[in-house]
Structures are given as structure tokens and as C-alpha cells.
């Protein structure tokens, strides 16, 4: 599995349509997709899944840009990072891996349309299609393209994912299907995360030997100890060659409250600057109109000097319990 910063053929999106995902906010959500597409399409193809011709027409009217391609593949929701294909490649070809999506450990109702997306795309894309046969979401892993991968114990070792598999067996599966030789296990996720702790809210590779890791400065914040533990693990971790990693602290935004009485974990939403997306020539960064936006932007610009950091308003998007990385999926060149 290549690193996200390696050249892309395309970015995949699924057009948002589930009104229940963004209570009281949905009318603002298509504009977020438009902002992402407009930032991406000058640099790579943007493939968008839509349920039907009516949805395609609505999306086209809002977007008004070129290099966007629509695919009539129905979905239950828009979190394509977690249910879409995870692409792999070698020196000859690109292929896709198709993992079981069980709605984040059966946290929500079954979503059979989402789970079927990779299989429906394999034929039209003309790529080999591999089914590992275990539960895994794309947001739960982050590779450096050299054999190392970040994940969390709270998610991949969750009893609601693959209770029949040991840590060693999961590592063997990651090796067989994604070429991973070195798994770095963080502990758990941030408050408000309904995924059991996806790593793309916590820590991300930005170079083969460099990781950015969110840290909380406020000792009274419920995320403080969780994030300190993850940071300490990374400081002691090594890459696939046994060399220590460079770990850069990324700030956390102040708590963002979610809708009351909607069953959201901790009545907060998992706002995080780690949920950025690395594309050809640009990095899409969620911002929350807080003073920490500037610090996060500066750090990412320093590690991606040849890419433009594009701020995308994440305040409405995160009410759906996810961010920019959660709704994007890269297809390598």
C-alpha cells in the first residue's frame, strides 16, 4: 500500500445524501464536497459516487468544474475512506483490496450498499480485486509506503471487529494484503470518536520516517492523557528498518460540541487536524476557526513545502463524526 503522498491517479468521493448523518447541518454539507473537488481537480481526477442521475445532476450544478467523473454506484453514506477500496500497487499494476465494512464495529445500522462498493468498482476499473475476509476500515490504518503502518489497539483489536483473530494474525493479514512488515500500535482514540479509535484522528505519516501526532495542551481535557500515551509510544517506535521515527506534535482544536440527544459519544464530535488529506500538489486541512488553525497550517506547510495547504471548513463536516480524510480515498498512479 503506497503512502498517501505518492502520486495519485485520482481521488474518490461519495456524494453526501444521508440527512441523518449531519443533523441540523446537512444543507451546508454539499458545499464542503464542492470545496474539496475544486481544490483537487486541477491536480488529479476526482471520481464521485452518486446514487442516480438526479444526484449527479445536482452535484454537477453545484461543482461547475472539469476533471470530475461520476459513477452510478449507490451508497448508504459518504465515508468512502472506510468502506471504499484500499488500493495497492507493484511495479506493474494497481489492484484493490476489499475489506468487510461492518459499520465501525456494528456501532450503527448495517450499510450493505457501502460494503458492496469495492466489488462494484473492480470490474469497471479493470483492476485485480482481493478480499482478505476480515473487518477493517481505511481510517484505522496509515502507512508510510515502505512497510510501516500506524493503527490503534482499541480499533483493530476490538471485539466488535475480528474477535477470532489475535494481534499476530491481524499483523499477518496486513502483511499479506498490504505489504506491511512493521505495525506500530497506538492505544486509543479521542473523545467523540464512534469508530473505536481511528488513527487518522491521532497520528499520520508525512514522510517515510516522520509522523505528526496530535497532542492536547490542556491537562484537564479528557484527551490529554490518551494523546500523551500515543505520543510517547511513537517516540519509542521504530520504522521497518529499526530506525527511530521523527515525531512532530500537532495541536488539537478546542472541543467542538455535537448535537444534543442524538446518541453521539460524549456529546462531542471528534475534531482533529490530523484528519487532513494529502493529494497531488495540495493538502486539504480541516479548520475550525480557532487560533490553533494557524499553528496546524504552519506545521503541515513545513513538512509539505512543495504542496499548497488548502483550508477546508470542518465545523459542519465533523458533526457527522468524521473529517476530510474520512470522506476521501486515494487511487495511486
C-alpha positions as CSV (number, residue, x, y, z in Angstrom):
1,X,0.0,0.0,0.0
2,X,1.6,3.3,-1.1
3,X,1.9,6.3,1.2
4,X,-0.7,8.9,0.6
5,X,1.8,11.5,-0.6
6,X,2.9,9.3,-3.5
7,X,1.4,10.2,-6.9
8,X,-2.3,9.7,-7.4
9,X,-4.3,8.7,-10.4
10,X,-7.5,10.0,-8.7
11,X,-9.3,10.8,-5.5
12,X,-12.6,9.1,-4.8
13,X,-15.6,10.7,-3.1
14,X,-19.1,9.6,-2.4
15,X,-21.7,12.4,-2.7
16,X,-23.4,13.1,0.6
17,X,-27.1,12.4,0.8
18,X,-27.9,10.9,4.2
19,X,-29.8,13.6,6.1
20,X,-29.4,11.8,9.4
21,X,-25.6,11.9,9.3
22,X,-25.5,15.7,9.7
23,X,-28.5,16.7,11.9
24,X,-29.3,20.4,11.5
25,X,-26.3,20.8,9.3
26,X,-27.0,18.9,6.1
27,X,-27.8,21.9,3.9
28,X,-24.2,23.1,4.3
29,X,-22.5,19.8,3.6
30,X,-22.6,19.6,-0.2
31,X,-20.6,22.9,-0.2
32,X,-17.8,21.1,1.6
33,X,-17.6,18.5,-1.2
34,X,-17.6,21.3,-3.7
35,X,-14.7,22.9,-1.9
36,X,-12.7,19.7,-1.9
37,X,-13.4,18.9,-5.5
38,X,-12.4,22.4,-6.7
39,X,-9.1,22.1,-4.8
40,X,-8.4,18.6,-6.2
41,X,-9.5,18.7,-9.8
42,X,-6.6,20.9,-11.2
43,X,-4.2,18.2,-10.0
44,X,-5.9,14.8,-10.4
45,X,-9.1,13.2,-11.4
46,X,-12.0,13.4,-9.0
47,X,-14.2,10.3,-9.1
48,X,-17.6,10.8,-7.3
49,X,-20.1,8.0,-6.5
50,X,-23.7,9.1,-6.9
51,X,-26.9,7.1,-6.4
52,X,-28.6,8.1,-9.6
53,X,-28.9,10.6,-12.5
54,X,-30.8,13.1,-10.3
55,X,-28.0,13.2,-7.7
56,X,-25.4,13.5,-10.5
57,X,-27.3,16.5,-12.0
58,X,-27.5,18.2,-8.5
59,X,-23.8,17.6,-7.9
60,X,-22.7,18.9,-11.4
61,X,-24.8,22.1,-10.9
62,X,-23.0,22.8,-7.6
63,X,-19.5,21.9,-8.7
64,X,-19.2,23.5,-12.1
65,X,-15.6,22.2,-12.6
66,X,-13.8,19.9,-15.0
67,X,-11.9,16.7,-14.4
68,X,-14.7,15.3,-12.3
69,X,-16.2,11.9,-13.2
70,X,-19.4,10.4,-11.9
71,X,-20.1,6.8,-11.2
72,X,-23.6,5.5,-10.5
73,X,-22.8,3.3,-7.5
74,X,-25.4,3.7,-4.7
75,X,-24.2,4.2,-1.2
76,X,-25.7,4.4,2.3
77,X,-23.4,7.3,3.3
78,X,-20.4,9.3,2.3
79,X,-17.5,7.8,4.4
80,X,-15.6,6.3,1.5
81,X,-12.3,6.1,3.4
82,X,-13.8,3.3,5.5
83,X,-15.9,1.3,3.0
84,X,-14.2,2.1,-0.3
85,X,-11.4,0.1,-1.9
86,X,-8.0,0.3,-0.4
87,X,-5.6,0.4,-3.4
88,X,-2.2,-1.4,-3.6
89,X,0.4,-1.5,-6.3
90,X,3.6,-3.0,-7.5
91,X,5.9,-2.1,-10.4
92,X,3.4,-3.5,-12.9
93,X,-0.1,-2.7,-11.8
94,X,-2.6,-1.2,-9.4
95,X,-5.0,-3.5,-7.6
96,X,-7.7,-3.1,-4.9
97,X,-8.3,-4.8,-1.6
98,X,-11.9,-5.2,-0.4
99,X,-12.3,-5.5,3.4
100,X,-15.5,-6.2,5.3
101,X,-17.3,-3.0,6.5
102,X,-19.5,-3.7,9.5
103,X,-20.4,0.0,10.3
104,X,-17.5,0.6,12.7
105,X,-17.9,-2.5,14.8
106,X,-21.7,-2.6,14.4
107,X,-21.9,0.8,16.1
108,X,-24.6,1.8,13.6
109,X,-27.2,0.0,11.5
110,X,-26.0,-2.3,8.7
111,X,-25.0,-0.5,5.4
112,X,-24.9,-3.2,2.7
113,X,-24.6,-0.7,-0.2
114,X,-21.4,0.8,1.3
115,X,-19.9,-2.7,1.9
116,X,-20.6,-3.6,-1.7
117,X,-18.8,-0.6,-3.3
118,X,-15.3,-2.1,-3.9
119,X,-16.7,-5.2,-5.6
120,X,-18.9,-3.0,-7.9
121,X,-15.9,-0.8,-8.9
122,X,-13.4,-3.6,-9.6
123,X,-14.8,-4.6,-13.0
124,X,-15.3,-1.0,-14.4
125,X,-11.8,-0.1,-13.2
126,X,-10.2,-3.2,-14.7
127,X,-8.1,-4.0,-11.6
128,X,-7.5,-7.2,-9.7
129,X,-9.7,-7.5,-6.6
130,X,-8.6,-9.2,-3.4
131,X,-10.8,-10.0,-0.4
132,X,-8.9,-10.5,2.9
133,X,-12.2,-11.6,4.5
134,X,-11.8,-9.6,7.7
135,X,-13.2,-6.4,9.1
136,X,-11.1,-3.2,8.5
137,X,-11.8,0.4,7.7
138,X,-9.4,2.6,5.8
139,X,-9.4,5.3,8.5
140,X,-8.0,2.8,11.0
141,X,-4.6,2.5,9.2
142,X,-1.9,4.8,7.9
143,X,1.1,3.5,6.0
144,X,4.5,5.1,5.1
145,X,4.7,3.2,1.8
146,X,7.9,1.4,3.0
147,X,6.3,-1.3,5.1
148,X,5.4,0.5,8.3
149,X,1.8,1.2,9.4
150,X,0.1,3.1,12.2
151,X,-3.1,1.8,13.9
152,X,-4.7,1.5,17.3
153,X,-5.3,-1.4,19.7
154,X,-8.8,0.0,20.5
155,X,-9.9,-0.4,16.9
156,X,-8.2,-3.2,15.2
157,X,-8.2,-5.4,18.4
158,X,-11.8,-4.5,19.1
159,X,-14.1,-7.4,19.9
160,X,-16.6,-6.0,17.5
161,X,-14.3,-6.3,14.5
162,X,-12.4,-9.6,14.4
163,X,-12.8,-11.3,17.8
164,X,-11.5,-14.6,16.4
165,X,-8.1,-13.1,15.4
166,X,-5.1,-12.5,17.5
167,X,-2.8,-9.4,17.2
168,X,-0.3,-11.6,15.4
169,X,-2.9,-12.9,12.9
170,X,-4.1,-9.3,12.1
171,X,-0.4,-8.3,11.5
172,X,0.0,-11.3,9.2
173,X,-3.1,-10.3,7.2
174,X,-1.8,-6.7,6.9
175,X,1.5,-8.1,5.6
176,X,-0.2,-10.4,3.1
177,X,-2.6,-7.9,1.6
178,X,-0.9,-4.5,2.2
179,X,2.8,-5.4,2.3
180,X,3.1,-4.3,5.9
181,X,6.1,-5.6,7.8
182,X,6.1,-3.3,10.8
183,X,2.8,-2.4,12.7
184,X,3.0,0.4,15.2
185,X,0.2,0.0,17.7
186,X,-1.1,3.2,19.4
187,X,-3.6,2.9,22.3
188,X,-7.0,4.6,21.8
189,X,-8.8,7.4,20.1
190,X,-10.2,10.8,21.0
191,X,-13.4,11.7,22.7
192,X,-16.5,11.7,20.5
193,X,-15.0,9.1,18.1
194,X,-17.6,6.4,17.3
195,X,-15.0,4.3,15.4
196,X,-13.3,2.8,18.5
197,X,-10.3,5.0,17.7
198,X,-9.4,5.6,14.1
199,X,-5.7,6.5,13.7
200,X,-6.4,9.3,11.2
201,X,-7.6,11.4,14.0
202,X,-4.5,10.7,16.0
203,X,-1.2,10.4,14.1
204,X,-0.2,10.4,10.4
205,X,2.9,9.6,8.4
206,X,4.0,12.7,6.5
207,X,7.4,11.2,5.3
208,X,8.7,7.7,5.5
209,X,10.5,8.5,8.8
210,X,8.3,11.3,10.1
211,X,4.9,11.2,11.9
212,X,2.7,14.1,13.1
213,X,0.8,13.3,16.3
214,X,-1.9,15.3,17.9
215,X,-1.3,16.5,21.4
216,X,-3.6,18.2,23.9
217,X,-2.1,21.1,25.9
218,X,-4.9,21.4,28.4
219,X,-4.2,18.8,31.2
220,X,-7.8,18.9,32.3
221,X,-9.1,17.9,28.8
222,X,-10.3,14.3,28.6
223,X,-8.0,13.7,25.6
224,X,-4.8,14.8,27.4
225,X,-3.7,11.5,28.8
226,X,-4.8,9.5,25.8
227,X,-2.8,11.6,23.4
228,X,0.2,11.7,25.7
229,X,0.4,7.9,25.7
230,X,0.2,7.8,21.9
231,X,2.9,10.4,21.6
232,X,5.2,8.5,24.0
233,X,4.7,5.3,22.1
234,X,5.7,7.0,18.8
235,X,8.8,8.5,20.4
236,X,9.9,4.9,21.2
237,X,8.8,3.4,18.0
238,X,11.0,2.5,15.0
239,X,10.4,2.1,11.3
240,X,10.6,-1.0,9.2
241,X,14.4,-0.8,9.3
242,X,14.6,-0.4,13.0
243,X,15.4,3.3,12.9
244,X,13.6,5.8,15.2
245,X,10.9,8.0,13.9
246,X,10.8,11.7,14.0
247,X,7.6,12.7,15.8
248,X,6.2,16.2,15.4
249,X,3.4,17.5,17.8
250,X,0.3,18.7,16.0
251,X,-2.2,20.8,18.1
252,X,-5.7,19.8,18.9
253,X,-8.6,22.3,18.4
254,X,-10.7,23.2,21.3
255,X,-13.7,20.9,22.0
256,X,-16.4,21.0,19.4
257,X,-19.8,20.1,20.8
258,X,-22.2,17.9,18.8
259,X,-26.0,17.9,18.7
260,X,-27.6,17.1,22.0
261,X,-29.7,14.0,22.5
262,X,-28.6,12.4,19.2
263,X,-26.7,9.4,20.6
264,X,-23.3,11.0,19.9
265,X,-20.5,9.7,22.0
266,X,-19.7,12.1,24.9
267,X,-22.0,14.7,23.2
268,X,-18.9,16.0,21.4
269,X,-17.5,15.4,17.9
270,X,-14.0,14.2,17.0
271,X,-12.5,17.4,15.7
272,X,-8.8,16.9,14.8
273,X,-6.3,18.5,12.5
274,X,-4.8,15.0,11.9
275,X,-7.8,14.3,9.6
276,X,-6.1,16.0,6.6
277,X,-5.8,14.6,3.1
278,X,-2.6,14.5,1.0
279,X,-3.2,14.9,-2.7
280,X,-1.1,15.8,-5.8
281,X,0.3,19.3,-5.1
282,X,-2.2,20.1,-2.3
283,X,-3.0,19.1,1.3
284,X,-6.7,19.6,2.4
285,X,-6.7,20.6,6.0
286,X,-9.8,20.8,8.2
287,X,-10.0,24.1,10.1
288,X,-12.3,25.1,12.9
289,X,-12.0,28.9,13.0
290,X,-9.8,28.7,16.1
291,X,-6.4,30.2,16.9
292,X,-4.9,26.7,16.6
293,X,-5.8,26.7,12.9
294,X,-2.7,28.8,12.1
295,X,-0.4,26.6,14.1
296,X,-1.6,23.4,12.4
297,X,-1.3,25.1,9.0
298,X,2.2,26.2,9.7
299,X,3.3,22.7,10.8
300,X,1.9,21.0,7.7
301,X,3.3,23.6,5.4
302,X,6.7,22.9,6.9
303,X,6.5,19.2,6.2
304,X,5.0,19.6,2.8
305,X,6.9,22.6,1.4
306,X,6.1,21.7,-2.3
307,X,2.3,21.4,-1.6
308,X,-0.3,24.1,-1.0
309,X,-2.2,23.7,2.2
310,X,-5.8,24.3,1.4
311,X,-8.1,25.1,4.4
312,X,-11.5,23.4,4.3
313,X,-14.1,24.4,6.9
314,X,-14.5,21.3,9.1
315,X,-17.0,22.6,11.6
316,X,-20.1,21.3,9.9
317,X,-18.5,18.2,8.4
318,X,-17.3,16.9,11.8
319,X,-20.9,16.9,13.0
320,X,-21.2,13.7,11.0
321,X,-18.4,12.3,13.3
322,X,-15.7,12.5,10.6
323,X,-13.4,14.8,8.7
324,X,-11.8,15.3,5.3
325,X,-9.7,12.2,5.4
326,X,-12.8,10.1,6.2
327,X,-14.6,11.2,3.0
328,X,-11.7,10.8,0.6
329,X,-9.8,7.8,-0.8
330,X,-6.8,7.9,-3.0
331,X,-6.1,5.8,-6.1
332,X,-2.4,5.6,-6.7
333,X,-0.9,6.3,-10.2
